[in-house]
């Protein structure tokens, strides 16, 4: 009998083997599919409710072709899909739920290896996290970015253009009719955001981690070469099963260090911090928040892409994509890290050309995520300096506090709001527990009265996240969050806050005695949920500095199933 895991289901000549083979045959499968060939799961986050992933059924068919070509038996299965565009209150609330869906689906079924189909940003870490807990051979095929948006002779970048145009409308500089017309111009094809937002970031980090084939990150969704990559992935996963190339051999400390440095070089999303921390926890690889600053602070920005630069993912692909950028990083990477190709990272990118040095070049000398600490964020907070205003990276201003996103929406355009461009906008109640789910609301809109004076950026601080497509001097992921009793809960309008990014400092300018007195008077907010998954989430979610995973999900549990079903 074959040593393949799937033969525990399909090999026996008893009642259980009969049932496994017979019922599968009702789909028109010939007996030879059960002859001991590798069974490859195609984990698909296709959904018409997730526009970024709505083309993944087509991508899955191309993966199947490759699996068949290599002598494997492909089986496609669905898991819950996540998209930032429609899902409320936030897709981040459900990242851990999807990882549970993935983990249990893989373990409970006769699979020898798995191809993970993902696109919209939370689907990538969710699938990687769930698969890592099982530790079978696995690789990622991303859905690819949308084609470049175009509106009246200029490029529109997904997300980034929306935020910019929205502020122009609020300031009275863009007619509402033009804003509405741009809707149909921005999203021109299948695929995820075409800026270096979180979706593109995570697809890029799949390559840096060694978990995808070279070129995975940037091939546009509409390009036929995306289908070729999917086909090649189907071939490769069968080979990986024969080689027993499991995730734990790829997701090493060196791989995570490469991903942190690559995130800095691409001007990647702050969300990558949370997702990599959570994935490392599943893979049982030691990784801390401070690693992102220590490893990435002096890495130059090498991708001139929105929101930190000028170009879009289609341009990045034509310039050579991640293989070209990784090669440009040189000795900053550990080239000896093993990848799903069976070769090292250095071998994957050897001799790769850059076709457009305007797109892949040194844009800024240092671009990594900065980790801030101080009495306002004892467990850390993050900021993306490459997307911030240089003059605001050292700033002291008066706090204007909003206790919820609803209060923010109600007050931000109030002409009587006591605010000017020197103030620091503070939002709380938007962390993992407090919202719940830690939504992408950290890039607070600027007050209308400030916009009217021509101001385009202010310091903003919250326990929330922000879209990777967003920009500005935005401090995020403040930990502990306010709902957990973090110091953010104690800030009052009128307090002064000091931000010093070069010194990595975030300080509430009040005395220790006053801070202690406020803490003594503080009481936790009422529960935001009553039952179901959200109750489980609130009870078990870790703080942002730990990746906001559930404490009960950390670690590898393997793929052994010890009991039959009949």
C-alpha positions as CSV (number, residue, x, y, z in Angstrom):
1,X,0.0,0.0,0.0
2,X,1.2,3.5,-0.8
3,X,2.5,5.6,2.1
4,X,0.5,8.5,0.8
5,X,-1.9,10.0,3.4
6,X,-4.9,9.7,1.1
7,X,-4.5,5.9,0.9
8,X,-5.7,5.8,4.5
9,X,-9.1,6.6,2.9
10,X,-8.9,5.1,-0.6
11,X,-6.6,2.1,-0.1
12,X,-8.4,-0.2,2.3
13,X,-10.7,-3.0,0.9
14,X,-13.2,-2.7,3.7
15,X,-16.4,-0.8,4.4
16,X,-14.6,2.5,4.8
17,X,-12.6,2.1,1.6
18,X,-15.6,1.0,-0.3
19,X,-17.6,4.1,0.9
20,X,-14.7,6.5,0.1
21,X,-14.2,5.2,-3.4
22,X,-17.8,4.5,-4.3
23,X,-19.3,7.9,-3.4
24,X,-16.5,9.8,-5.1
25,X,-17.2,7.8,-8.2
26,X,-20.6,9.4,-8.5
27,X,-18.7,12.4,-9.9
28,X,-17.6,10.3,-12.9
29,X,-14.2,9.4,-11.6
30,X,-12.5,6.3,-13.0
31,X,-11.1,3.7,-10.6
32,X,-7.5,4.6,-11.5
33,X,-7.9,7.9,-9.6
34,X,-7.7,5.8,-6.4
35,X,-4.6,3.8,-7.4
36,X,-2.2,5.5,-5.1
37,X,-1.5,8.7,-7.0
38,X,-1.2,11.9,-4.9
39,X,-4.5,13.6,-4.0
40,X,-4.2,17.3,-4.2
41,X,-6.6,19.6,-2.6
42,X,-7.4,22.9,-4.3
43,X,-8.5,25.2,-1.5
44,X,-10.6,27.9,-3.2
45,X,-11.8,31.2,-1.7
46,X,-13.9,31.9,-4.8
47,X,-17.0,33.9,-4.1
48,X,-19.1,36.4,-6.0
49,X,-19.3,38.3,-2.7
50,X,-15.5,38.7,-2.8
51,X,-14.9,40.6,-6.1
52,X,-11.1,40.2,-5.8
53,X,-11.5,36.4,-5.8
54,X,-14.4,36.0,-8.2
55,X,-12.2,34.6,-11.0
56,X,-10.6,31.9,-8.9
57,X,-12.9,29.1,-10.3
58,X,-11.2,29.7,-13.6
59,X,-7.7,29.7,-11.9
60,X,-8.6,26.4,-10.2
61,X,-9.3,24.7,-13.5
62,X,-5.8,25.5,-14.6
63,X,-4.3,24.2,-11.4
64,X,-6.2,20.9,-12.1
65,X,-4.7,20.7,-15.5
66,X,-1.2,20.8,-14.0
67,X,-2.1,18.2,-11.3
68,X,-3.4,15.8,-13.9
69,X,-0.3,16.4,-16.1
70,X,1.9,15.4,-13.2
71,X,0.0,12.3,-12.4
72,X,-2.0,13.6,-9.4
73,X,-5.7,13.6,-8.6
74,X,-7.1,17.1,-8.0
75,X,-10.1,17.8,-5.8
76,X,-11.4,21.4,-5.3
77,X,-13.0,22.4,-2.1
78,X,-14.4,25.7,-0.9
79,X,-13.7,27.6,2.3
80,X,-15.2,30.8,3.6
81,X,-14.1,33.8,1.5
82,X,-13.2,37.2,2.8
83,X,-13.3,40.6,1.0
84,X,-12.7,44.1,2.3
85,X,-15.3,45.6,0.0
86,X,-18.5,44.1,1.3
87,X,-17.9,42.2,4.6
88,X,-19.0,43.8,7.8
89,X,-18.0,44.8,10.4
90,X,-14.5,43.9,9.1
91,X,-13.0,41.0,7.2
92,X,-10.2,40.8,9.8
93,X,-12.8,39.6,12.3
94,X,-13.1,36.4,10.2
95,X,-9.4,35.8,9.2
96,X,-9.0,33.4,12.1
97,X,-12.3,31.7,11.4
98,X,-11.2,31.0,7.8
99,X,-7.9,29.6,9.1
100,X,-9.9,27.2,11.2
101,X,-12.0,26.2,8.2
102,X,-8.9,25.6,6.1
103,X,-7.1,23.7,8.9
104,X,-10.0,21.4,9.6
105,X,-10.9,20.9,5.9
106,X,-7.4,19.8,5.1
107,X,-7.0,17.5,8.2
108,X,-10.4,15.8,7.9
109,X,-10.1,14.9,4.2
110,X,-7.8,12.5,2.1
111,X,-5.3,15.1,0.9
112,X,-1.6,14.7,0.4
113,X,-0.9,18.3,-0.6
114,X,-2.8,21.5,-1.1
115,X,-2.8,24.5,-3.5
116,X,-4.1,27.6,-1.7
117,X,-6.1,30.0,-4.0
118,X,-6.4,33.4,-2.5
119,X,-6.4,37.1,-3.5
120,X,-8.2,39.7,-1.3
121,X,-5.8,40.3,1.5
122,X,-7.1,38.4,4.5
123,X,-7.6,35.2,2.4
124,X,-3.8,34.9,1.9
125,X,-2.8,34.8,5.6
126,X,-5.9,32.9,6.6
127,X,-5.1,30.1,4.2
128,X,-1.4,30.0,5.1
129,X,-2.2,30.0,8.8
130,X,-4.6,27.1,8.5
131,X,-2.4,25.1,6.2
132,X,0.7,25.7,8.5
133,X,-1.2,24.2,11.4
134,X,-1.5,20.9,9.4
135,X,2.0,21.0,7.8
136,X,1.4,19.2,4.6
137,X,3.1,20.1,1.3
138,X,1.4,23.4,0.2
139,X,1.9,26.3,-2.1
140,X,0.0,29.5,-2.9
141,X,-1.4,30.7,-6.1
142,X,-2.6,34.3,-5.8
143,X,-5.4,35.7,-8.0
144,X,-3.3,38.6,-9.2
145,X,-3.9,42.4,-9.4
146,X,-6.5,44.2,-11.5
147,X,-5.4,46.0,-14.6
148,X,-4.5,49.7,-14.2
149,X,-7.5,52.0,-13.6
150,X,-7.8,55.0,-15.9
151,X,-9.9,58.1,-15.5
152,X,-9.8,61.1,-17.8
153,X,-6.2,60.5,-18.9
154,X,-4.7,59.6,-15.5
155,X,-4.1,56.4,-13.6
156,X,-6.3,55.3,-10.7
157,X,-4.9,53.1,-8.1
158,X,-7.2,50.8,-6.2
159,X,-8.1,52.2,-2.8
160,X,-5.4,55.0,-2.8
161,X,-7.4,56.9,-5.5
162,X,-10.6,56.4,-3.6
163,X,-9.2,57.9,-0.4
164,X,-7.7,60.8,-2.2
165,X,-10.8,61.6,-4.3
166,X,-13.0,61.3,-1.3
167,X,-11.1,64.0,0.5
168,X,-11.2,66.2,-2.6
169,X,-15.0,65.8,-2.6
170,X,-15.2,66.7,1.1
171,X,-13.0,69.7,0.5
172,X,-15.3,70.9,-2.4
173,X,-12.6,70.5,-5.0
174,X,-14.1,67.5,-6.9
175,X,-17.7,67.4,-8.0
176,X,-19.7,64.4,-6.7
177,X,-20.7,63.5,-10.3
178,X,-17.0,63.0,-11.2
179,X,-16.5,60.9,-8.1
180,X,-19.4,58.7,-9.2
181,X,-18.0,58.4,-12.7
182,X,-14.6,57.2,-11.4
183,X,-16.3,54.2,-9.9
184,X,-16.5,52.4,-13.2
185,X,-13.0,53.5,-14.2
186,X,-11.0,52.2,-11.3
187,X,-11.9,48.5,-11.3
188,X,-11.4,47.4,-14.9
189,X,-10.8,43.7,-14.6
190,X,-10.8,40.7,-12.3
191,X,-8.3,40.7,-9.5
192,X,-7.3,42.4,-6.3
193,X,-6.1,45.9,-5.6
194,X,-3.5,47.1,-8.2
195,X,-1.6,49.3,-5.7
196,X,0.9,47.9,-3.1
197,X,-2.0,47.5,-0.7
198,X,-2.3,44.5,1.6
199,X,-3.4,42.1,-1.1
200,X,-0.4,42.9,-3.3
201,X,1.8,42.9,-0.2
202,X,0.8,39.5,0.9
203,X,1.1,38.1,-2.6
204,X,4.6,39.5,-2.7
205,X,5.5,38.1,0.7
206,X,4.3,34.7,-0.5
207,X,7.3,34.9,-2.9
208,X,9.7,36.2,-0.2
209,X,8.6,33.5,2.2
210,X,9.3,30.9,-0.6
211,X,5.6,29.8,-0.5
212,X,4.8,30.6,-4.2
213,X,6.3,30.1,-7.6
214,X,8.5,33.0,-8.9
215,X,6.3,35.7,-10.4
216,X,3.3,34.9,-8.3
217,X,2.8,38.4,-6.9
218,X,2.5,40.7,-9.9
219,X,1.1,38.9,-13.0
220,X,-2.2,40.7,-13.6
221,X,-5.3,38.6,-13.0
222,X,-6.4,39.1,-16.6
223,X,-3.1,38.0,-18.1
224,X,-2.9,34.6,-19.6
225,X,0.4,34.1,-17.8
226,X,-1.5,34.0,-14.5
227,X,-3.2,30.8,-15.8
228,X,0.2,29.4,-16.8
229,X,1.5,30.0,-13.3
230,X,-1.6,28.2,-11.9
231,X,-0.9,25.2,-14.3
232,X,2.7,25.1,-13.2
233,X,1.7,25.2,-9.6
234,X,-0.5,22.1,-10.2
235,X,2.5,20.3,-11.6
236,X,4.8,21.4,-8.8
237,X,2.5,20.4,-5.9
238,X,2.5,16.8,-7.0
239,X,6.3,16.9,-7.1
240,X,6.3,18.4,-3.6
241,X,4.2,15.5,-2.3
242,X,6.7,13.0,-3.7
243,X,9.6,15.0,-2.1
244,X,7.7,15.4,1.2
245,X,8.4,19.1,1.0
246,X,6.2,20.3,3.9
247,X,5.5,23.9,4.9
248,X,7.7,23.6,8.0
249,X,10.7,23.1,5.8
250,X,10.0,26.4,4.0
251,X,8.5,28.6,6.7
252,X,11.8,29.0,8.7
253,X,13.1,31.9,10.7
254,X,15.2,32.8,7.6
255,X,12.0,32.9,5.5
256,X,10.3,35.3,7.9
257,X,13.3,37.5,8.1
258,X,13.4,37.7,4.3
259,X,9.7,38.6,4.3
260,X,10.2,41.4,6.8
261,X,13.0,42.9,4.7
262,X,11.0,42.4,1.5
263,X,8.0,44.2,3.0
264,X,10.2,47.2,3.6
265,X,11.7,47.1,0.1
266,X,8.2,47.1,-1.6
267,X,6.8,49.7,0.8
268,X,4.4,47.0,1.9
269,X,1.3,47.3,4.1
270,X,1.4,47.7,7.9
271,X,-1.1,44.8,7.9
272,X,1.8,42.5,7.0
273,X,3.0,42.9,10.5
274,X,-0.1,41.3,12.0
275,X,-0.3,38.6,9.4
276,X,3.3,37.5,9.6
277,X,3.2,37.5,13.4
278,X,0.1,35.2,13.3
279,X,1.6,33.0,10.7
280,X,4.8,32.6,12.6
281,X,2.8,31.6,15.6
282,X,1.2,28.8,13.6
283,X,4.5,27.7,12.2
284,X,6.1,27.7,15.6
285,X,8.8,30.2,14.4
286,X,9.9,32.8,17.0
287,X,9.0,36.2,15.8
288,X,8.4,39.5,17.7
289,X,7.0,42.9,16.8
290,X,10.4,44.5,17.4
291,X,11.9,42.2,14.6
292,X,10.1,44.3,12.0
293,X,12.0,47.4,13.1
294,X,15.3,45.7,13.8
295,X,15.3,43.9,10.5
296,X,13.6,46.3,8.2
297,X,14.4,49.9,9.4
298,X,17.4,50.4,7.2
299,X,16.1,48.6,4.1
300,X,15.7,51.0,1.1
301,X,12.4,51.4,-0.7
302,X,13.0,49.7,-4.0
303,X,9.5,49.8,-5.6
304,X,8.2,53.1,-6.8
305,X,4.5,52.0,-6.3
306,X,1.4,53.6,-4.9
307,X,0.7,54.4,-2.1
308,X,4.4,55.2,-1.4
309,X,5.4,56.0,-5.0
310,X,4.0,56.5,-8.5
311,X,3.4,53.3,-10.4
312,X,0.9,50.3,-10.1
313,X,1.2,46.6,-10.1
314,X,0.9,46.2,-13.9
315,X,4.0,48.4,-14.2
316,X,5.7,46.3,-11.5
317,X,5.0,43.1,-13.4
318,X,6.4,44.5,-16.6
319,X,9.5,45.7,-14.8
320,X,10.2,42.2,-13.6
321,X,8.0,41.8,-10.5
322,X,9.2,40.3,-7.2
323,X,12.0,38.2,-8.7
324,X,13.7,41.4,-10.0
325,X,13.1,43.3,-6.8
326,X,14.4,40.4,-4.6
327,X,17.5,40.2,-6.8
328,X,17.9,44.0,-6.3
329,X,17.9,43.5,-2.6
330,X,21.1,41.5,-2.8
331,X,22.8,40.6,0.5
332,X,19.8,41.9,2.5
333,X,18.2,38.5,1.9
334,X,19.2,35.0,3.1
335,X,19.5,33.5,-0.3
336,X,19.9,30.0,1.2
337,X,16.3,29.8,2.3
338,X,14.5,26.8,0.8
339,X,11.4,27.5,-1.4
340,X,8.5,25.5,-2.8
341,X,10.4,25.2,-6.1
342,X,12.8,22.8,-4.3
343,X,15.5,25.4,-4.9
344,X,16.8,28.2,-2.7
345,X,15.6,31.8,-3.0
346,X,19.0,32.7,-4.5
347,X,18.7,30.0,-7.2
348,X,15.1,31.2,-8.0
349,X,16.2,34.8,-8.8
350,X,19.7,34.2,-10.2
351,X,20.1,36.2,-13.4
352,X,16.6,37.7,-13.3
353,X,16.6,41.1,-15.2
354,X,14.9,44.4,-14.3
355,X,13.2,45.7,-17.4
356,X,12.3,49.2,-16.0
357,X,14.7,50.9,-13.6
358,X,12.1,53.7,-13.1
359,X,9.8,51.2,-11.3
360,X,12.4,49.1,-9.4
361,X,15.0,51.5,-8.0
362,X,16.0,53.1,-4.8
363,X,13.2,55.5,-4.0
364,X,14.1,56.2,-0.4
365,X,17.1,55.1,1.7
366,X,15.0,53.5,4.5
367,X,11.5,52.4,4.3
368,X,10.8,49.7,6.9
369,X,7.9,49.7,9.4
370,X,8.7,51.7,12.5
371,X,7.7,50.2,15.9
372,X,6.9,52.9,18.4
373,X,6.8,52.5,22.2
374,X,6.1,54.8,25.1
375,X,3.5,55.3,27.8
376,X,0.8,55.4,25.2
377,X,1.8,52.1,23.6
378,X,3.7,50.0,26.1
379,X,3.4,46.9,23.9
380,X,4.0,48.8,20.7
381,X,2.4,50.6,17.8
382,X,3.4,50.8,14.1
383,X,3.8,53.5,11.5
384,X,4.8,53.3,7.8
385,X,7.2,56.2,7.4
386,X,7.4,55.9,3.6
387,X,3.7,56.8,3.4
388,X,3.9,59.6,6.0
389,X,4.6,63.3,5.7
390,X,8.3,63.8,6.6
391,X,7.5,67.0,8.5
392,X,5.1,65.2,10.8
393,X,7.4,62.3,11.8
394,X,8.4,64.5,14.8
395,X,5.3,66.3,16.1
396,X,3.7,67.4,19.4
397,X,0.0,68.3,19.3
398,X,-3.2,68.5,21.2
399,X,-5.4,65.4,21.2
400,X,-8.9,65.4,19.7
401,X,-10.4,62.1,20.9
402,X,-13.2,60.0,19.3
403,X,-14.5,57.1,21.3
404,X,-15.9,55.2,18.3
405,X,-16.1,55.3,14.6
406,X,-19.7,56.4,15.0
407,X,-18.7,59.4,17.0
408,X,-16.0,60.1,14.5
409,X,-18.5,60.1,11.6
410,X,-20.9,62.3,13.5
411,X,-18.3,64.9,14.6
412,X,-15.5,65.1,12.0
413,X,-17.3,67.6,9.7
414,X,-18.8,69.6,12.5
415,X,-17.9,73.2,11.8
416,X,-17.7,73.8,15.6
417,X,-15.2,71.0,16.2
418,X,-12.2,72.5,18.1
419,X,-9.4,71.3,15.8
420,X,-6.6,72.7,13.6
421,X,-3.9,71.1,11.6
422,X,-1.5,70.8,14.6
423,X,-3.9,68.6,16.5
424,X,-3.5,64.8,16.9
425,X,-6.6,62.8,16.0
426,X,-7.2,59.9,18.3
427,X,-9.6,57.0,17.7
428,X,-10.2,54.2,20.2
429,X,-12.6,51.3,20.5
430,X,-11.3,49.9,17.1
431,X,-9.0,47.2,18.3
432,X,-9.3,43.4,18.1
433,X,-11.7,43.1,21.0
434,X,-13.2,46.6,21.0
435,X,-14.8,46.7,17.5
436,X,-14.6,43.6,17.3
437,X,-12.1,42.6,14.7
438,X,-9.7,45.6,14.3
439,X,-11.1,47.3,11.1
440,X,-9.3,49.4,8.5
441,X,-10.4,52.8,9.9
442,X,-7.1,54.0,11.2
443,X,-6.6,56.5,8.4
444,X,-9.1,58.8,9.9
445,X,-10.6,61.4,7.5
446,X,-9.3,64.9,8.1
447,X,-11.8,67.4,9.6
448,X,-13.6,69.4,7.0
449,X,-12.5,72.7,8.4
450,X,-8.9,71.6,8.1
451,X,-9.3,70.3,4.6
452,X,-10.8,73.6,3.6
453,X,-7.6,75.3,4.6
454,X,-5.6,73.1,2.2
455,X,-4.2,70.7,4.8
456,X,-3.6,67.2,3.4
457,X,-2.2,65.3,6.4
458,X,-2.4,65.2,10.2
459,X,-1.1,62.8,12.8
460,X,-3.7,60.1,13.5
461,X,-3.4,57.5,16.3
462,X,-5.6,54.5,16.9
463,X,-5.8,50.8,17.9
464,X,-7.2,50.1,14.5
465,X,-5.6,49.0,11.2
466,X,-5.6,50.9,7.9
467,X,-5.9,49.7,4.4
468,X,-2.5,49.0,2.8
469,X,-3.7,51.3,0.0
470,X,-4.0,54.2,2.4
471,X,-1.4,56.8,3.2
472,X,-0.6,59.5,5.7
473,X,1.1,60.0,9.1
474,X,-1.0,57.3,10.8
475,X,0.0,55.4,13.9
476,X,-1.7,52.0,14.1
477,X,-2.1,48.8,16.1
478,X,-1.6,50.6,19.5
479,X,-1.3,47.8,22.1
480,X,-2.8,47.1,24.4
481,X,-6.0,48.3,22.8
482,X,-8.3,50.6,24.6
483,X,-11.0,47.9,25.2
484,X,-8.3,45.9,27.0
485,X,-7.5,48.7,29.3
486,X,-4.5,50.1,27.3
487,X,-3.4,53.7,27.9
488,X,-5.2,54.8,24.7
489,X,-8.4,54.4,26.8
490,X,-7.2,57.1,29.2
491,X,-6.4,59.9,26.7
492,X,-8.6,63.0,27.0
493,X,-9.2,65.7,24.4
494,X,-6.8,68.5,25.2
495,X,-3.9,66.3,26.3
496,X,-0.7,66.7,24.4
497,X,0.8,63.8,22.6
498,X,4.4,63.5,21.3
499,X,5.3,61.5,18.2
500,X,9.0,61.0,17.5
501,X,9.4,58.4,14.8
502,X,13.2,58.6,14.5
503,X,13.4,58.0,18.3
504,X,10.6,55.4,18.1
505,X,8.6,57.2,20.8
506,X,4.9,57.7,21.3
507,X,4.2,59.6,24.5
508,X,1.1,60.9,26.3
509,X,2.4,64.1,28.0
510,X,0.8,63.7,31.4
511,X,2.4,62.7,34.7
512,X,2.5,59.1,36.0
513,X,0.2,60.0,39.0
514,X,-2.4,61.5,36.7
515,X,-2.2,58.4,34.4
516,X,-2.6,56.1,37.4
517,X,-5.6,58.1,38.7
518,X,-7.3,57.9,35.3
519,X,-6.6,54.1,35.2
520,X,-8.2,53.7,38.6
521,X,-11.3,55.5,37.5
522,X,-11.6,53.6,34.2
523,X,-14.0,50.8,33.7
524,X,-14.2,48.4,30.7
525,X,-16.7,49.0,28.0
526,X,-19.8,46.7,27.9
527,X,-19.5,43.6,25.8
528,X,-19.9,44.2,22.0
529,X,-21.1,40.7,21.2
530,X,-23.3,38.1,23.0
531,X,-22.6,34.7,21.4
532,X,-21.5,32.6,18.4
533,X,-18.1,32.9,16.7
534,X,-17.8,36.6,17.7
535,X,-18.0,35.6,21.4
536,X,-15.3,33.0,20.8
537,X,-13.2,35.6,19.0
538,X,-13.5,38.3,21.7
539,X,-12.7,35.8,24.5
540,X,-9.6,34.4,22.8
541,X,-8.1,37.0,20.5
542,X,-4.6,38.1,21.2
543,X,-3.5,41.7,20.9
544,X,-2.0,43.2,17.8
545,X,1.6,42.8,18.9
546,X,0.9,39.0,18.9
547,X,-0.7,38.9,15.5
548,X,-4.4,39.0,16.7
549,X,-4.7,35.3,16.3
550,X,-6.8,33.2,18.7
551,X,-4.7,31.9,21.6
552,X,-6.2,28.4,21.1
553,X,-5.0,28.2,17.5
554,X,-1.3,28.8,17.9
555,X,1.1,26.1,16.8
556,X,1.1,23.1,14.5
557,X,-1.3,20.2,15.2
558,X,-0.4,18.2,12.2
559,X,-2.7,16.2,9.8
560,X,-3.1,12.9,11.6
561,X,-6.7,11.7,12.1
562,X,-6.8,8.8,14.4
563,X,-10.4,7.5,13.9
564,X,-12.5,6.3,11.0
565,X,-16.0,7.7,10.3
566,X,-17.7,4.3,10.0
